[in-house]
Amino acid sequence: MDVRRRPVKPLYTTSKDASAGEPLIKPHKQPQVSSPKASDALPLPLYLTNGLFFTMFFSFMYFLLVRWREKIRNSIPLHVVTFSELVAMISLIASVIYLLGFFGIGFVQSFVSRPNSDTWDIEDESAEHLIIEEDSRRGGPCGAATTLGCTPPVRRIVPMVPQQPAKVALSLAEKPAPKITPAVSEDDEEIIQSVVEGKTPSYSLESKLGDCKRAASVRKEALQRITGKSLEGLPLEGFDYESILGQCCEMPVGYVQIPVGIAGPLLLDGREYSVPMATTEGCLVASTNRGCKAIFASGGANSVLLRDGMTRAPVVRFTTAKRAAELKFFVEDPLNFETLSLVFNKSSRFARLQRIQCAIAGKNLYMRFSCSTGDAMGMNMVSKGVQNVLDYLQNEYPDMDVIGISGNFCSDKKPAAVNWIEGRGKSVVCEAIIKEEVVKKVLKTEVAALVELNVLKNLTGSAMAGALGGFNAHASNIVSAVYLATGQDPAQNVESSHCITMMEAVKDGKDLHVSVTMPSIEVGTVGGGTQLASQSACLNLLGVKGANRESPGSNARLLATIVAGSVLAGELSLMSAISAGQLVKSHMKYNRSSKDVTQVTSS
């Protein structure tokens, strides 16, 4: 709409004008007053000035892009600026300021540079640009507007407001309509409404409907309506919801897809393994695979299982510290250990009590039970055994107050020195000797460089950071990926990733001896998420699916050594990439998405 001002004049003409057929309202023209332009101050014509600054802008931009590309290739930080780059950046900024100023002035000038008057003249390209409404008195005694001596009818000019687009008219506070799952049956619609209104608890849908998949579908649709947010990208089909009922996940609304890659073959203890890794981090599988290649070319790696025992540590309280100490001496007495073992072991065919370690804090006693658990990870197994022992001790010490079945002296899913020193789950050490030619050709680095980097990074650097069990490059990366693929508890990655990586030059400095020591790998091949179809398939790929009938616990122990061997491969490859200066380059190539993130919006 073009808005102009005009001088004030009478809205109505005389009857002579009206009788002549002229309109009752006449637009009044006024000569245009030329106003000074911003371009008048330029020393050169406007088109030459614009051409000059456009040329400067694109030239300096091209120069800087070329320089930045060279820096990325050569791993030079972008903030290191040469004199020529500084001059180019200043010139580029000046060009941008001019261009922004030019277009900004032109935009403002189109609205501001108008003749000054007192009233507004409204012009619009639409056919009906104003509405003239007359007073109801038009039909009275002075009906004709042209009759002399009569008051003319009151008229008002109402500008027509253009219709706003739907997006602008939508209130910001209004929630977008959720995407409803198509083809909802009448029965499901009734249940969905009941859940939305709070009449039916969401957690009771499985028992109410008797169909786990239908319950997940109803729950998902109700959640969309309650929150006003779409869950369209969360898949529902293709999953066995019966398999997770009562053991893996409550109130499911779908499942998350995580890609699984294969690293290997990993040559460990004379056998080859293709290691499944579930991850969304680029380069991780490729890097681990390179480490496996270097180990394979050097004759393989060897592993040793040092310890196997899951722990649980209840906390009990007495009225005095003396009474707490009496129970400590009783529990740690070898003469009483056999009795406590019989009480503990009756909870399971596979649970076998190994030892009890006690710690006192005033009148509070912490008892750390450690036991073997067969092929299960064993948290539930050891907890049942501990409960049996507590019930037995309650008869001997009636003044004992059981505060909790877990007192964090275990310690589960938390970084703790007791796990780093005493171990929890499976304690494994894995080693390999990488030949000099393999270090150079496969890992693209030198033995001496790797040894020095390991000392300064994994040992000294971690000590400077006050690390607890974190004397490694990225053991957690591999542990997490293997855990997700094989159905382990991903939260136990915390203590399972405790690892110290050692590197040493051997054979007169030609070859590299590398090892990882991991004192608390917590894995199982039965129970929990291991029985799900995808995770079970990954365990089957490794040859450790389910329980080993001939040698209970051997499958879980083998899985722990595979985890340690995979960590060894990952440590070897990442340390080599850092030593050779390839880390940034490889991540820029394999760990960068080409998707335009500005196009990704939330629903």
Secondary structure, DSSP 4 states (H G I P E B T S, - for coil): -EEEEE----SS--HHHHHTT--SS-PPP-PPPP---GGGG-SS-HHHHHHHHHHHHHHHHHHHHHHHHHHHHTT--TT---HHHHHHHHHHHHHHHHHHHHHHHHHHHHHH-S---SEEEEE-SSS--EEEEE-GGGGSTT--TT-TTSPPPPEEEEEPPPPPPHHHHS-TTSPPPP-PPSS--HHHHHHHHHHHTTSS-GGGHHHHHS-HHHHHHHHHHHHHHHH----TTS--SS--GGGGTTTT-SS--------EEEEEEEEETTEEEEEEEE---TTHHHHHHHHHHHHHHTT-BEEEEEEEEEEE--EEE-SSHHHHHHHHHHHH-HHHHHHHHHHHHTT-SS-EEEEEEEEEETTEEEEEEEEE-TTB--HHHHHHHHHHHHHHHHHH-TT-EEEES--SSS--SS--HHHHHH--EEEEEEEEEE-HHHHHHTS-S-HHHHHHHHIIIIIIIHHHTT-SSEESSSHHHHHHHHHHHHT--GGGHHHHT-EEEEEEEETTTTEEEEEEEEEEE---SBSGGGGSHHHHHHHHHHT--S--SSSTTHHHHHHHHHHHHHHHHHHHHHHHHHHTT-HHHHHHHHS---S-GGG----
